[in-house]
Amino acid sequence: MSYDKTLIDFKKLQSYVDDVEISDIKCNSKSIWIKHISKGASCLDFNLNQKEIEVIARQIANQVDAVFNEVDPVIEADYADLRVQILHHSVSPSGMNMTIRKTPFNMRIDASKVAKNKYCTAMVMELIKNSVKQKMGIVNCGETGSGKTELMKLENSFIPAYQGIVTIEDTSELHLSTLFKDRNIIELKTNGSFFDFDMANRSTMRMDPDWVELSEARGVEIEKLMFCRSVGHGILTTIHMLNSTSLAQRIMNMFDPLRRPSDQVLTDMVFDYFDIVIHICCEYDLRSTQRFIDEISIYERVDQKNVLTTVYKANKGLKNVQYCMLPTSFSNRLDKKVVASWNALCK
């Protein structure tokens, strides 16, 4: 549900809510922790007690016409670049808690500075850019807060301006229409049973898009996204995963058990419909935050066999970078200069 954040008084947290460099705020009635884009995690020297959090919850509840009590113990609401969840003390015995997650209207990743910022090598960025231009099936994966959506925004900047994009989200995070105002972009937002993913997908197919993008794949909606890929659309999505090589197993766990094909059939579908999986790592402490691409894997189906090749690995600070030769069938779809430059680094 949406609310107007300008009408909400976040009390002593207001300046932190307004600070674009802060990505997350977590308040548990006993302490407040924030995550800064570059300065890491820190605990604030003040707190909001349970009553103060409840006042904020009541303000949001009134705006979204919701109830907040022991029977309805969760408030979830979003407004543009801000997403708030508040849990009632009846389901959070340690005390009422509030989580604020920010998804800004800007791109935090500058493609020209990825090597300088130790996010990835310039060669990796060229590979990603070329994969997008070839309208592939692309997955950004990693843990919560690793920056999957931020990379997705950057990838959209590589899509040719004449290609149509349809995004499907349940919470607004990509903000592509704001980032790329003159592009052919249609944003769809699901809202449960009134406009669920099935309905959004049917609407999408009637729009004849070049790209279908799901901001986050969590469950059975992945089946519809795979269908979009099977009929030729480029796809972009994010998935919570521990590495770039476990996509097949992860998708098996997301499918509806009543509709799920056999393990082998589903695995074959994964290797047919997805091309490149990019894993993003986020390491932070009390002084710094470092997000970086630590692994890239290529998924192929060659001569009726599934071939998985991890072509890039790196540690924090881009130390011990390892390149592997790009598979032939994948390479045949890329710019020859990009392939030659990449493979030259493997010798």
C-alpha positions as CSV (number, residue, x, y, z in Angstrom):
1,M,0.0,0.0,0.0
2,S,1.2,3.5,-0.8
3,Y,1.4,6.5,1.5
4,D,2.6,10.1,1.3
5,K,5.9,10.2,3.2
6,T,5.8,14.0,3.3
7,L,2.9,13.7,5.7
8,I,4.7,11.4,8.0
9,D,6.7,12.7,11.0
10,F,9.5,10.2,11.5
11,K,10.5,12.1,14.7
12,K,14.2,12.0,15.5
13,L,14.8,9.8,12.5
14,Q,13.6,12.4,9.9
15,S,17.1,13.6,9.0
16,Y,18.3,10.0,8.4
17,V,15.2,9.3,6.3
18,D,16.0,12.3,4.2
19,D,19.7,11.4,3.8
20,V,20.2,9.8,0.3
21,E,23.4,8.2,1.4
22,I,21.6,6.0,4.0
23,S,20.1,2.9,2.5
24,D,18.5,1.2,5.6
25,I,17.2,2.1,9.0
26,K,16.3,-0.5,11.6
27,C,14.7,0.4,14.9
28,N,13.9,-2.3,17.4
29,S,12.7,-0.3,20.4
30,K,16.1,-0.7,22.1
31,S,18.6,0.6,19.4
32,I,18.7,2.1,16.0
33,W,21.1,0.8,13.3
34,I,21.7,2.4,9.9
35,K,23.6,1.4,6.8
36,H,25.4,4.1,4.9
37,I,26.2,3.6,1.2
38,S,30.0,4.0,1.8
39,K,30.6,4.3,5.6
40,G,29.2,0.9,6.7
41,A,26.8,0.2,9.6
42,S,26.5,2.2,12.7
43,C,24.4,2.4,15.8
44,L,22.8,5.8,16.5
45,D,23.4,7.4,19.9
46,F,19.6,7.8,20.5
47,N,16.6,5.6,20.3
48,L,12.8,5.6,19.6
49,N,10.8,3.8,22.3
50,Q,7.8,1.6,21.6
51,K,5.3,4.4,21.9
52,E,7.2,6.6,19.5
53,I,7.3,3.9,16.9
54,E,3.6,3.2,17.4
55,V,2.9,6.9,16.7
56,I,4.6,6.6,13.3
57,A,2.8,3.3,12.7
58,R,-0.6,5.0,13.4
59,Q,0.2,7.9,11.0
60,I,0.9,5.4,8.2
61,A,-2.0,3.2,9.1
62,N,-4.4,6.2,8.9
63,Q,-3.1,7.1,5.4
64,V,-3.4,3.6,3.9
65,D,-6.7,2.9,5.7
66,A,-5.2,-0.1,7.6
67,V,-5.6,-1.4,11.1
68,F,-2.5,-1.9,13.4
69,N,-3.1,-4.1,16.5
70,E,-2.7,-7.6,17.8
71,V,-5.1,-8.9,15.1
72,D,-3.4,-7.0,12.3
73,P,0.1,-6.8,13.6
74,V,2.0,-5.8,10.4
75,I,2.1,-2.4,8.6
76,E,3.7,-2.5,5.2
77,A,3.6,0.6,3.0
78,D,5.7,2.2,0.3
79,Y,5.9,5.7,-1.1
80,A,8.1,6.2,-4.2
81,D,11.6,5.7,-2.8
82,L,10.8,4.6,0.7
83,R,9.5,1.2,2.0
84,V,8.4,0.8,5.6
85,Q,7.5,-2.3,7.7
86,I,6.5,-2.1,11.3
87,L,5.7,-5.1,13.5
88,H,3.4,-4.9,16.5
89,H,4.9,-5.9,19.9
90,S,2.4,-8.8,20.0
91,V,4.4,-10.6,17.3
92,S,7.7,-9.1,18.2
93,P,8.2,-9.9,21.9
94,S,11.5,-8.0,22.1
95,G,9.6,-4.8,21.3
96,M,7.8,-3.1,18.4
97,N,10.3,-2.7,15.5
98,M,10.4,-0.7,12.3
99,T,12.5,-1.3,9.2
100,I,12.9,1.5,6.6
101,R,14.4,0.6,3.2
102,K,15.2,3.3,0.6
103,T,15.3,2.8,-3.2
104,P,16.5,6.1,-4.7
105,F,15.5,7.7,-8.0
106,N,19.1,7.9,-9.1
107,M,21.6,5.3,-10.3
108,R,24.2,4.6,-7.6
109,I,26.6,2.7,-10.0
110,D,28.6,4.8,-12.5
111,A,29.6,2.5,-15.4
112,S,32.7,4.7,-16.0
113,K,33.9,4.3,-12.4
114,V,33.4,0.6,-11.7
115,A,37.1,-0.2,-11.6
116,K,38.0,2.9,-9.6
117,N,35.3,2.1,-7.1
118,K,36.4,-1.6,-7.1
119,Y,32.9,-2.8,-8.0
120,C,34.1,-4.8,-11.0
121,T,36.7,-4.6,-13.8
122,A,36.1,-2.5,-16.9
123,M,36.1,-5.8,-18.9
124,V,33.2,-7.2,-16.8
125,M,31.2,-4.1,-17.4
126,E,31.8,-4.5,-21.2
127,L,30.5,-8.1,-21.0
128,I,27.4,-7.0,-19.1
129,K,26.7,-4.1,-21.6
130,N,27.1,-6.5,-24.6
131,S,24.9,-9.1,-23.0
132,V,22.2,-6.5,-22.6
133,K,22.6,-5.3,-26.1
134,Q,22.1,-8.9,-27.3
135,K,18.8,-9.1,-25.4
136,M,19.7,-12.0,-23.2
137,G,18.1,-13.6,-20.2
138,I,19.9,-11.9,-17.3
139,V,19.7,-12.6,-13.5
140,N,21.3,-10.4,-10.8
141,C,21.6,-12.4,-7.6
142,G,22.9,-12.0,-4.1
143,E,21.8,-11.4,-0.5
144,T,19.4,-8.8,0.7
145,G,21.0,-5.3,0.4
146,S,23.8,-6.4,-1.9
147,G,22.7,-4.0,-4.7
148,K,20.9,-6.3,-7.2
149,T,18.3,-3.6,-8.1
150,E,21.0,-1.0,-8.5
151,L,22.8,-3.1,-11.0
152,M,19.5,-3.7,-12.8
153,K,19.0,0.0,-13.1
154,L,22.4,0.3,-14.7
155,E,21.7,-2.6,-17.1
156,N,18.6,-0.7,-18.3
157,S,20.8,2.2,-19.3
158,F,22.4,-0.2,-21.9
159,I,19.1,-1.1,-23.6
160,P,18.8,0.6,-26.9
161,A,16.3,3.5,-26.7
162,Y,14.0,2.1,-29.4
163,Q,13.3,-1.1,-27.5
164,G,10.2,-1.3,-25.3
165,I,10.4,-2.2,-21.6
166,V,7.7,-3.5,-19.3
167,T,8.5,-3.8,-15.6
168,I,6.4,-5.7,-13.1
169,E,6.8,-4.9,-9.4
170,D,4.9,-5.3,-6.2
171,T,6.9,-2.5,-4.5
172,S,8.3,0.4,-6.6
173,E,12.1,0.1,-6.6
174,L,13.4,0.5,-10.2
175,H,11.9,4.0,-11.0
176,L,12.8,3.5,-14.7
177,S,10.3,6.1,-16.0
178,T,11.9,8.7,-13.8
179,L,15.5,7.6,-14.7
180,F,14.8,7.4,-18.4
181,K,12.0,9.9,-19.1
182,D,12.1,9.7,-22.9
183,R,12.3,5.9,-23.1
184,N,9.5,3.5,-24.1
185,I,8.9,2.2,-20.6
186,I,5.6,0.9,-19.0
187,E,5.6,0.2,-15.3
188,L,3.1,-2.3,-13.8
189,K,2.5,-2.7,-10.1
190,T,0.8,-5.7,-8.7
191,N,-1.6,-5.4,-5.8
192,G,-2.5,-8.8,-4.7
193,S,-5.7,-10.4,-6.0
194,F,-6.9,-7.3,-7.8
195,F,-4.0,-7.2,-10.2
196,D,-1.7,-10.2,-9.6
197,F,1.3,-11.4,-11.5
198,D,-0.8,-13.5,-13.9
199,M,-2.9,-10.5,-14.8
200,A,0.2,-8.3,-15.2
201,N,1.8,-10.9,-17.4
202,R,-1.2,-11.2,-19.7
203,S,-1.3,-7.4,-20.0
204,T,2.4,-7.4,-20.7
205,M,2.1,-9.9,-23.6
206,R,-0.5,-7.5,-25.3
207,M,2.0,-4.7,-25.2
208,D,4.6,-6.4,-27.4
209,P,7.6,-5.5,-25.3
210,D,11.3,-6.2,-26.2
211,W,12.1,-6.6,-22.5
212,V,10.1,-8.0,-19.6
213,E,11.5,-7.2,-16.2
214,L,10.6,-8.5,-12.8
215,S,12.2,-6.5,-10.1
216,E,12.4,-9.5,-7.7
217,A,11.5,-13.1,-8.4
218,R,10.5,-14.8,-5.1
219,G,8.1,-17.6,-6.1
220,V,5.7,-18.9,-8.7
221,E,5.9,-15.7,-10.8
222,I,9.2,-17.1,-12.2
223,E,7.3,-19.5,-14.4
224,K,5.6,-16.6,-16.2
225,L,8.9,-14.8,-16.6
226,M,10.4,-18.0,-18.2
227,F,7.5,-18.1,-20.6
228,C,8.3,-14.5,-21.6
229,R,11.8,-15.6,-22.4
230,S,10.7,-18.7,-24.3
231,V,8.9,-16.5,-26.8
232,G,11.9,-14.2,-27.4
233,H,11.7,-11.4,-25.0
234,G,14.8,-10.2,-23.2
235,I,14.4,-10.6,-19.5
236,L,16.0,-9.0,-16.4
237,T,15.3,-10.0,-12.8
238,T,16.8,-10.3,-9.4
239,I,16.8,-13.4,-7.2
240,H,18.2,-14.0,-3.7
241,M,21.0,-16.6,-4.1
242,L,24.2,-17.5,-2.5
243,N,26.2,-17.8,-5.7
244,S,25.8,-17.7,-9.5
245,T,25.8,-21.4,-10.0
246,S,22.7,-22.5,-8.1
247,L,20.0,-21.0,-10.3
248,A,18.4,-24.3,-11.3
249,Q,18.0,-25.4,-7.7
250,R,16.7,-22.1,-6.6
251,I,14.0,-22.0,-9.3
252,M,13.0,-25.6,-8.5
253,N,12.2,-24.3,-5.0
254,M,10.2,-21.4,-6.4
255,F,7.8,-23.3,-8.7
256,D,4.3,-24.3,-7.6
257,P,4.6,-27.9,-6.5
258,L,1.4,-28.8,-8.3
259,R,2.6,-27.4,-11.6
260,R,6.3,-28.2,-11.3
261,P,7.8,-30.4,-14.0
262,S,10.4,-33.0,-13.2
263,D,13.8,-31.9,-12.0
264,Q,15.4,-32.7,-15.3
265,V,12.8,-30.9,-17.4
266,L,12.9,-27.8,-15.2
267,T,16.7,-27.8,-15.2
268,D,16.7,-28.0,-19.0
269,M,14.3,-25.0,-19.1
270,V,16.6,-22.9,-16.8
271,F,19.6,-23.6,-19.1
272,D,17.4,-22.8,-22.2
273,Y,16.0,-19.5,-21.0
274,F,18.7,-17.9,-18.9
275,D,22.1,-16.9,-20.2
276,I,24.1,-15.0,-17.7
277,V,23.9,-14.9,-13.9
278,I,25.7,-12.2,-12.0
279,H,26.4,-12.5,-8.3
280,I,26.9,-9.4,-6.2
281,C,28.5,-9.4,-2.8
282,C,28.3,-6.8,-0.1
283,E,30.8,-6.6,2.7
284,Y,30.4,-4.0,5.4
285,D,31.6,-3.2,8.9
286,L,31.5,-0.2,11.2
287,R,33.7,1.9,8.9
288,S,33.0,1.0,5.3
289,T,30.7,-0.7,2.8
290,Q,32.0,-2.4,-0.3
291,R,29.7,-3.9,-3.0
292,F,31.2,-5.8,-5.8
293,I,30.6,-8.4,-8.4
294,D,32.3,-11.5,-7.2
295,E,31.1,-14.2,-9.7
296,I,29.6,-14.5,-13.2
297,S,28.3,-17.8,-14.7
298,I,27.1,-18.6,-18.2
299,Y,24.2,-21.0,-18.7
300,E,23.9,-22.8,-22.0
301,R,22.2,-25.8,-23.6
302,V,24.5,-27.3,-26.2
303,D,23.7,-30.5,-28.1
304,Q,20.9,-31.3,-25.6
305,K,23.3,-31.0,-22.7
306,N,23.4,-28.3,-19.9
307,V,26.7,-26.5,-19.7
308,L,27.5,-24.2,-16.8
309,T,30.7,-22.1,-16.9
310,T,31.8,-19.7,-14.3
311,V,33.8,-17.1,-16.3
312,Y,34.7,-14.6,-13.6
313,K,35.6,-14.6,-9.9
314,A,36.9,-11.8,-7.7
315,N,37.4,-10.9,-4.1
316,K,36.9,-7.6,-2.2
317,G,39.0,-4.9,-3.7
318,L,39.2,-6.8,-7.0
319,K,41.9,-9.0,-5.6
320,N,42.7,-12.3,-7.2
321,V,40.6,-11.7,-10.3
322,Q,40.1,-14.8,-12.3
323,Y,38.8,-15.0,-15.9
324,C,37.7,-18.1,-17.7
325,M,37.3,-18.4,-21.5
326,L,33.8,-17.5,-22.7
327,P,31.9,-20.6,-24.0
328,T,31.8,-20.8,-27.8
329,S,28.0,-20.7,-28.3
330,F,27.7,-17.8,-25.9
331,S,30.6,-16.0,-27.5
332,N,29.0,-16.3,-31.0
333,R,26.2,-13.9,-29.8
334,L,28.6,-11.2,-28.6
335,D,30.7,-8.6,-30.3
336,K,33.9,-10.2,-31.5
337,K,36.1,-7.5,-30.0
338,V,34.5,-8.0,-26.5
339,V,35.1,-11.8,-26.8
340,A,38.7,-11.3,-28.0
341,S,39.5,-8.9,-25.2
342,W,37.9,-11.1,-22.5
343,N,39.6,-14.3,-23.7
344,A,43.0,-12.5,-23.9
345,L,42.8,-12.0,-20.1
346,C,42.5,-15.8,-19.6
347,K,45.9,-16.6,-21.0
